[in-house]
Amino acid sequence: MLTGDFNGQFASFIFTAAGTLVDAWVAAAPMNGSTMLLPALASEIGLNPAVNSTKFNYAVASFSIAPAGLVDLTSAGTFRSHQPPVSTGQQVTLNPGQTGSVTVSVDRGKLASAPQLGWLIAALDDPNGAAQADEIPIGPPGP
């Protein structure tokens, strides 16, 4: 992407709709893992709650140079960076064998305009495969 030479690093590239490169980030991805975290700053894609809506549509496309031909695409999603309908950004640091929990919340009034499936809990040091990312669905409304 940058020099034409393969170095094995995963990266996230943020482009404008016109194709101009805005920024690039090296991914948080452990060697031989199956989950990677790819950041994007709201400010870099023009989201500022004091100036405009922070709702945006997104999609992800990935490809591999070695081995060639590996491609993964997502369908489009919608998200509100500063007023999300589900809580975001919680973190817990655990030692081996420890467990932990985080408190999550849902603003059901915002779900109609920015639907979410729930939460994604990523644990980069869990065994490879589905165990590295747990999907927690939004449950039915309480009583």
N, C-alpha and C positions, 0 to 999 in steps of 0.2 A: 504494500500500500504506500509506503513512504520511499523506499529505495529500490524495490524490486528484489531484494535479497531476503530469503526466508531465515528468520532467527528463532522461531518457535514461540514468540510472545503473542499473547492475545491482546487486542486493543479495541477500544470503542472510538468511533469517529463520528462526529456530529457535523452534519451538513445542513445548509439552508435548503429550501425548496428549489432554489436555482442551482444548487450543486456546489456552493462555496463552502470550503472547509472552515468550520468555526473553532473546533478544538479536537484534541485526541487525548485519550486516557489509556494507560496500561491497565488491563483488567486484574482484579483480585481473583486469581485462579491457581490453586495449588497444582504442583506437578502431577500429572496423571489423574487429575480430578475429573468430575463430570458436571460440575457447577462452576460458573464464573459470574462475578459481579461486575457490571459495566456501568460506571457512573455517567451522569449528565447533569450539569448545573442548570436549574430553572432560569437563572439570569442569562445563560448563554443561548437559550432558545427563546428569549424575549418575554419571559413570564415575570411580571411585576404586579403584585396586587394593588399597588398605589396607582398604577397607570392603566392596566388592562385586566381582562379575565385571565385566570391561571388554569383554565381548562384547555387541554390539548389532546389531539389524536396522535397515536404513535403506532409503529410497527417495527419489527426487528428482522433483520436479514443477516445471516452469517454464511461464510463460505471458508473452505480450507484450500490452501495451496498444496500442502503435503499431508495426507494423500489428497490428490486432486479430485474434484468432483463432489465433495461433501458440501451440501447446501441445506440450510434450515431456515424457513420463513414462518413468521407468525401472521395471523390476521390482525387487522387494526383494532386498537383498544382506545379507550378514553380515560383520562386521568385529570384530576385537579391537584396541582402541585401544592398550593397553599391552603386549600380548604377541602381535603379529601374526605369522602364519605366514610372511609374506614381509617382507623389509627395506623400510623406508619412510623418507621424509624426506630422502633424499640430494639434494644440490644441487651444481651446478657453474656457475660464472660464466665465460662465454666472450666474447672479443672477436670482432668480425666475422671470419669465415673460420677461426676456431679450432675444434678438436674436443676432446672430453674424454670421460672415462669415469667410471663409478661402480661400486663393488663391490656386488653384490646377493647375498642369501642366502635360503634356504628352509628352514623347519622343517617337514619333511614329516609329522611326528607331529601337528602342530596343524592341518594342512590338512583333516582329516576333520571337525573340529568348526567350522571357519570357512573354508570353501573359498574360494580366491582363483583368479582366472584368470591372474594374473601382475602385471606392473608397467605403470604408465602414465607415460610420459615426456612432460611438457608443455614446449613451447618457445613462449612467447607471441609471439616475434618471427619465427617461421618464417612462410612464406606461408600465407594463409588456407586452411582446409579440413583434410583429414586430416593434412597435414604438421605441424600444430601439436601433435598428440598421437599419440605412437607407442605401440602396444600391444605389450608384450614378454611372450609366453606362458611359463609355467613348463615347462621341458623335462622329459624323462623322468628318473627317478633315475639317478644315476651308477653305475659298476660296483661 
